[in-house]
Amino acid sequence: MAGRHRKRPGLPVQIPQQRASRPVGMVDARTRVEHLVPDDVLATHRLNYLTRCGAVILAASLTEPGRSRCRECAR
């Protein structure tokens, strides 16, 4: 019959568990030092970010990798 379709029963789908948030490395435009920035802070989409060590950094876009990594953030 035209217009009638047999529907299959839906398959049970499980929603995957979300990963624990991981900090992201970001290079400071002023000092060229890489700091770790938490995911929730990155979600604000600003130019200045508060890092794990408490420093406020200016996000550097399209820059070379930093000279070094922040020792306080690595702890």
Kinemage of the C-alpha trace (Angstrom):
@kinemage 1
@onewidth
@group {chain A} dominant
@subgroup {mainchain}
@vectorlist {calphas} color= white
{ca met a 1} P 0.000 0.000 0.000
{ca ala a 2} L 1.274 3.396 -0.894
{ca gly a 3} L 1.945 5.787 1.975
{ca arg a 4} L 2.215 3.139 4.677
{ca his a 5} L 5.573 2.221 6.052
{ca arg a 6} L 6.552 -0.320 8.555
{ca lys a 7} L 8.499 1.279 11.401
{ca arg a 8} L 11.206 -0.671 13.092
{ca pro a 9} L 11.459 -0.491 16.844
{ca gly a 10} L 14.244 1.839 17.961
{ca leu a 11} L 17.477 0.388 19.184
{ca pro a 12} L 18.481 1.289 22.735
{ca val a 13} L 21.275 3.840 22.612
{ca gln a 14} L 23.429 4.687 25.584
{ca ile a 15} L 24.729 8.204 26.056
{ca pro a 16} L 28.488 8.100 26.578
{ca gln a 17} L 29.860 9.393 29.858
{ca gln a 18} L 31.528 12.764 29.687
{ca arg a 19} L 35.229 12.903 30.316
{ca ala a 20} L 36.630 14.738 33.255
{ca ser a 21} L 37.652 18.225 32.250
{ca arg a 22} L 41.297 18.579 31.323
{ca pro a 23} L 43.200 21.823 31.319
{ca val a 24} L 44.371 23.133 27.947
{ca gly a 25} L 47.817 24.594 27.321
{ca met a 26} L 47.745 28.201 26.137
{ca val a 27} L 50.675 30.494 25.334
{ca asp a 28} L 50.719 33.978 26.872
{ca ala a 29} L 51.228 36.629 24.158
{ca arg a 30} L 53.347 38.805 26.437
{ca thr a 31} L 55.754 36.310 28.018
{ca arg a 32} L 55.524 33.376 25.559
{ca val a 33} L 55.163 30.997 28.530
{ca glu a 34} L 52.637 28.172 28.216
{ca his a 35} L 50.049 28.005 31.026
{ca leu a 36} L 47.255 25.531 31.699
{ca val a 37} L 43.719 26.925 31.434
{ca pro a 38} L 40.718 24.924 32.767
{ca asp a 39} L 37.914 23.987 30.335
{ca asp a 40} L 35.260 26.017 32.137
{ca val a 41} L 37.382 29.173 31.829
{ca leu a 42} L 37.901 28.551 28.096
{ca ala a 43} L 34.144 28.418 27.608
{ca thr a 44} L 33.938 32.160 28.310
{ca his a 45} L 35.645 32.961 24.941
{ca arg a 46} L 37.575 36.014 26.102
{ca leu a 47} L 41.002 37.392 25.294
{ca asn a 48} L 42.267 37.245 28.870
{ca tyr a 49} L 42.097 33.956 30.753
{ca leu a 50} L 42.680 33.051 34.380
{ca thr a 51} L 45.137 30.152 34.478
{ca arg a 52} L 45.566 27.301 36.914
{ca cys a 53} L 48.400 29.112 38.718
{ca gly a 54} L 46.330 32.292 39.113
{ca ala a 55} L 47.995 34.373 36.406
{ca val a 56} L 45.885 36.313 33.921
{ca ile a 57} L 47.204 35.764 30.404
{ca leu a 58} L 46.522 37.306 27.023
{ca ala a 59} L 45.635 34.583 24.535
{ca ala a 60} L 48.131 34.419 21.697
{ca ser a 61} L 46.634 33.236 18.437
{ca leu a 62} L 48.802 31.801 15.680
{ca thr a 63} L 52.004 32.001 17.689
{ca glu a 64} L 54.904 29.632 17.940
{ca pro a 65} L 54.901 27.236 20.878
{ca gly a 66} L 55.942 28.853 24.107
{ca arg a 67} L 59.511 29.119 25.308
{ca ser a 68} L 58.747 27.150 28.431
{ca arg a 69} L 55.910 25.853 30.567
{ca cys a 70} L 54.696 27.366 33.798
{ca arg a 71} L 55.963 25.337 36.754
{ca glu a 72} L 53.065 26.396 38.988
{ca cys a 73} L 50.461 25.192 36.471
{ca ala a 74} L 52.187 21.818 36.100
{ca arg a 75} L 51.701 20.941 39.769
